[in-house]
Each structure stands twice: as structure tokens, then as C-alpha cells.
Amino acid sequence: MQVSVESKEGLERRMTVELPAEKVNEAINKRLKEIARTVRLDGFRPGKVPVSVVRSRFSGQVQQEVFGDLVKSSYFEALAHEKLLPAGEPHIEPLEKSDNDGMGYVAVFEVMPEIQLKDLDGLTITKPVVEVTDEDLQAMIDKLRKQRTTWNEVDRESSNEDQVTIDFKGYIDGEAFEGGAAEEVPLVLGSGAMIEGFEEGLLGAKAGDNRTLELAFPEDYRVEKLAGKDAKFEVTLTKVAEPVIPELDEEFATAFGVAEGGVDALYKEIRSNMERELEQKIQSLVKEQVMEGLLKTHELEIPKAMIEQEAKTLVSQAKDNMARNGQSSNMELPVSLFEEQAKRRVSLGLIVSELVRSNDIKVDPDRVRVKVEEFAQSYEDPQEVINYYYNNQNQLASVENVVLEDQVVDWVMDHAKIEESKSGFEQLMNPQDENSPAASS
């Protein structure tokens, strides 16, 4: 077997493989004899068909079969001989040869890139330093109480934080517009759920009152045909209700699953949950910086075949998510929409794999156990979930991959520059974009 390799653009290689006539003829004759033993032809007894007859009848078919078999066996042998690691399937082009010259083919494929790990001394990771204060804890308790607000109907004028029930119809240029009318709509005044001026225009109204509101839709309103338009709303209030926030007592604690210990136990559980969520948030922010840093530090040329395959995987995942959300999964999603995301994922996968290999990072079984137990905590029977993971190798492998990534993050943190940034709990957990438009109907 003769092998020659030509480097093309980027990672593409063109490998020519030529097989000697003796090897090809030996394979052809072997196949012909196999056919002769089993073929049935008129005028011949089974197993007694001359090879010469079989050759005349099945020569073309046999040559195709032998060519396919020889390509399969010789392709990987040639790759090993040339020390090439292909990315994706090859494109095979047969060479024009006479029967006396054997067989040959050209395999066109991309190779895996060589990854040279870079020094990470210049990489800076900002790690948030946050603690759950008593004020944060109380704010969370107050939020939970507010979430369980009930409404008590009152016979008085409405004020901020009251819930009013309204019927309304909107007009633009004197004509009702689509989506501009509704009945029995509950609306909390001051919530910002409607366009600017709508809720303010209902302050001081009582059940049975009618209000006419002259307003304007925001220029960036989500319904393009309404954006920036002047509108008039005819509104009738049918009900005014004031908020009733539950007392912080044992009954309230029980409602959140605290069987014993009352309010004190509730505070401890909420603090524990907040601290766990805070830790997960910090880990997520740090991991995001680490991965972004690895991408910027290592500029890789990625095989197109790997990007295309990953993009197809992302398309499939997107369709599965759509189906789970009750949306039609028959929509055609262009692979090109996912190519940038696919390139990022493939690049990170290659870099992380090389970090793991070159630094002999082994997955820590103790950390895997902790991660599985974390997943199991939110279920009614945690031990059943733990057993499920440890009896299902595929599910356990997915957890091991997460843990291995976490260990890579730890390794990078040991070699990068770390800057601490103090922050508050609410600021870190719920960052607000001051430029974002207020919510509107």
C-alpha cells in the first residue's frame, strides 16, 4: 500500500491510497469463490458454478464490494501510518486504474487541530464576595409574604398597591384596535404592568366609576403597529381590593413545609437556601469568566465538520425543547443559526479536554456524590434519586462531566490572577438593567 498526504486549505487533508494489484485480485478471487459456493444459476448445480461464469456475471458487483471493503480496512491503516487524527467522515474519490494496476482512492477530510495550551498568568478572574445579611434574609421573608398576598374587596377610592378589576376598550384614531379590549382584568396599581399613565389614571377611582385615559404607546412598544401611537382607553372599574399580607407565624412557616420549629426554623431554612443559591450563582459567574478566558487565550482553527455536527445537535435540542413547551417541532430551523454557538462549544470542548489530558485531571468521585445529592435534595425521596443516578451509567456520566468541568475551573483559578469584588446579595442575584424599558401591557 502506497500512501501520500497533501495539505490543503486550513485543516483539510487529501490522502491518496494505492493498493497493489496482487492484494486487490486476491480479495476479488476470494469473493468470487464465496459467491460460487452459494449462487444458483440455470444449468448448474448449487455449488458447482465455475468461477469463470461467476466472474462474467458478477464482476462489476464484486469489484464494488471489494473496493468498499478495502477502503474500510486500508483507510484507518493509512491514517495510523501517517499519524493523522481525522475530524468527521472522509469524502472518498476512486482513482481511475486498470485491473492490472490494482485499486486506489483519494480520501479528503479534516484533521483535529493541535492545541498548544497557553500560559494563564495574564488571565484575570473577578470573584464576587457576597454574604447573606440579616437585611437580605428579612427582605426575602417579606417577599415570600407578599407573594402570598390575598385581596380584600373594599368600598373606597383606589390607591397604589390596591388591586382593581377593570373592563376596558382602546381606540386609535377613533377606531377600536385588535387586542385593545378586555373584561374582568385584575390589575395591581403601581405594578407597571400597563403602559405609562394607565395605572396612574385609575388612582382615586371607586367601583362603578368610568375613566377616559388619553395615552401614548412607547416608541419601542413590542407590537410594532401600535408603537408610538396615541390611544384613548375607556375604562370601567368593577372592583377595588386592598392587599392582605399574611402574618409571619407558625401557620405561615408550615405553609412553606417547615414541620417543626416554627418561624425560627423557617428563617434558618430560608437563609440556607439563599446561601446555597448564592454559592451556585458565584460558581456560575466564575465559570463563565473562566470559559470565556480560555476561549480568548486559545485561538483555534476548528474543523468545519465538527461545527456542522454540533450545530445539528443544537437544532435537534431546540426542536425537543419546543416540543416539550407545546410548540410545533416541525418548524425548519436553519443550521446556520446555531453555527456560532456550535463553534464556541466545540472550541471549549477541545480546550477543556486538552487541559484535562495534559494535567492528568481525574474526576473526583466524592464531588460527584455531593453533586448528585444536591440534585436529589429537591425531590420528595432524595435517596431514590441518588440510587437512580448510581444505577444508570449514562445519567451518572452526565454528572461526572459537570464535576470535571468544575475541576478544570478550579485548576484555572489556581493559575490565573484572582480579583475579589464585593457585592450585595440582591445586586448579584437580580442585576437590573437601568436602560431596560418598563413592563407594559
Residue pairs with C-beta under 8 A, 6 or more apart in sequence:
1 17
1 18
1 19
1 20
1 23
1 74
1 77
1 78
2 16
2 17
2 18
3 15
3 16
3 17
3 18
3 78
3 81
3 82
4 15
4 16
5 13
5 14
5 15
5 16
5 82
5 84
6 13
6 14
6 15
6 16
7 13
7 14
8 14
8 108
10 110
10 301
11 87
11 110
11 111
11 112
11 113
11 301
11 303
12 108
12 109
12 110
13 84
13 108
13 109
13 110
13 111
14 106
14 107
14 108
15 78
15 79
15 82
15 84
15 90
15 106
15 107
15 108
15 109
16 95
16 104
16 105
16 106
17 74
17 75
17 78
17 104
17 105
17 106
17 107
18 95
18 102
18 103
18 104
19 70
19 74
19 102
19 103
19 104
20 102
21 99
21 100
21 101
21 102
22 102
23 70
23 102
24 66
24 70
24 102
24 103
27 66
27 69
27 70
28 62
28 63
28 66
29 51
31 62
31 65
31 66
32 51
32 54
32 55
32 58
32 62
33 51
35 54
35 58
35 62
36 47
36 49
36 50
36 51
36 54
37 47
38 46
38 47
39 49
39 54
39 58
40 46
41 49
41 53
41 57
44 50
44 53
55 62
66 103
67 94
67 103
67 105
70 103
71 92
71 105
75 90
75 107
78 107
79 85
79 86
84 111
85 111
85 112
86 109
86 110
86 111
86 112
87 109
87 110
87 111
87 112
87 303
87 305
87 306
88 109
88 110
88 303
88 305
88 306
88 308
88 309
89 109
89 305
90 107
90 108
90 109
91 107
91 108
91 109
92 105
92 106
92 107
93 105
93 106
93 107
93 108
94 103
94 104
94 105
95 103
95 104
95 105
95 106
97 103
97 104
109 305
110 303
110 304
110 305
110 306
111 303
112 303
112 350
113 300
113 301
113 302
113 303
113 350
115 298
115 300
115 350
115 351
115 354
116 298
117 298
117 351
117 354
117 355
117 358
118 297
118 298
120 293
120 297
120 412
120 415
120 416
121 415
121 416
121 417
122 297
122 417
123 293
123 297
123 412
123 415
123 416
123 417
124 416
124 417
124 418
124 419
125 286
125 289
125 290
125 293
125 412
125 413
125 416
125 417
125 418
125 419
126 289
126 419
126 420
126 421
127 282
127 286
127 418
127 419
127 420
127 421
128 282
128 285
128 420
128 421
128 422
128 423
128 428
129 420
129 421
129 422
129 423
130 278
130 282
130 422
130 423
130 424
130 425
130 428
131 425
132 271
132 274
132 275
132 278
132 425
133 425
136 274
136 424
136 425
136 426
137 267
137 270
137 271
137 274
139 426
140 270
140 274
141 248
141 266
141 267
141 270
144 256
144 270
145 245
145 246
145 248
145 252
146 243
146 245
148 245
148 246
148 252
148 255
149 243
149 244
149 245
149 246
150 243
150 244
150 246
151 163
151 241
151 242
151 243
151 244
152 241
152 242
152 243
152 244
153 239
153 240
153 241
154 162
154 240
154 241
154 242
155 206
155 207
155 240
156 206
156 240
157 203
157 204
157 205
157 206
157 240
158 164
158 189
158 202
158 203
158 204
158 205
158 206
158 237
158 240
159 189
159 203
159 204
160 189
160 190
160 203
161 188
161 189
161 190
161 242
161 243
162 188
162 189
162 240
162 241
162 242
162 243
163 186
163 187
163 188
163 189
163 240
163 241
163 242
163 243
164 186
164 187
164 189
164 202
164 205
164 237
164 239
164 240
164 241
165 184
165 185
165 186
165 187
165 237
165 238
165 239
165 241
166 185
166 187
166 202
166 235
166 236
166 237
166 238
167 182
167 183
167 184
167 185
167 235
167 236
167 238
168 181
168 182
168 185
168 233
168 234
168 235
168 236
169 176
169 180
169 181
169 233
169 234
170 176
170 177
170 180
170 181
170 231
170 232
170 233
170 234
171 177
171 180
171 231
171 232
171 233
171 234
172 180
172 226
172 229
172 230
172 231
172 232
177 226
177 231
179 223
180 231
180 233
184 238
187 193
187 194
187 199
187 202
189 199
189 202
189 203
190 199
191 199
192 199
192 438
192 439
192 440
193 199
193 439
193 440
193 441
194 440
194 441
195 215
195 216
195 217
195 218
195 221
195 440
195 441
196 215
196 218
196 438
196 440
197 213
197 215
197 216
198 213
198 215
198 233
198 441
201 211
201 213
201 215
201 235
202 211
202 235
202 237
205 211
205 237
205 240
206 237
206 240
207 237
207 238
207 239
207 240
208 236
208 237
208 238
209 236
209 237
210 234
210 235
210 236
210 237
211 234
211 235
211 236
211 237
212 232
212 233
212 234
212 235
213 232
213 233
213 235
214 230
214 231
214 232
215 230
215 231
215 232
215 233
216 228
216 229
216 230
216 231
217 223
217 226
217 227
217 228
217 229
217 231
217 440
218 227
218 228
218 437
218 440
219 227
219 228
220 227
220 437
221 227
221 228
221 440
246 252
248 263
249 262
249 263
250 262
250 263
252 263
252 266
253 261
253 262
253 263
253 265
253 266
256 266
256 269
258 265
258 266
258 269
261 268
274 425
277 429
278 425
278 428
278 429
281 428
281 429
282 428
283 406
283 409
285 428
286 409
286 413
287 405
287 406
287 409
290 408
290 409
290 412
290 413
290 416
291 348
293 412
293 416
294 348
294 351
294 352
294 355
294 412
295 344
295 347
295 348
295 351
298 347
298 351
300 347
300 350
300 351
302 343
302 346
302 347
302 350
306 346
307 339
307 342
307 343
307 346
308 335
308 339
308 342
310 338
310 342
310 343
310 345
310 346
311 335
311 336
311 338
311 339
311 341
311 342
312 335
313 342
314 338
314 341
314 342
314 345
315 333
315 335
315 338
318 333
318 338
319 329
319 331
319 333
320 329
322 328
322 329
322 331
323 329
352 405
352 408
355 361
355 408
355 411
355 412
356 404
356 408
359 411
361 404
361 407
361 408
361 411
363 400
363 403
363 404
363 407
364 403
364 407
367 403
367 406
367 407
368 396
368 399
368 400
368 403
371 399
371 402
371 403
372 385
372 386
372 389
372 390
372 396
372 399
373 382
373 386
375 385
375 389
375 399
376 382
376 383
376 385
376 386
376 389
379 385
388 395
389 395
389 396
389 399
390 396
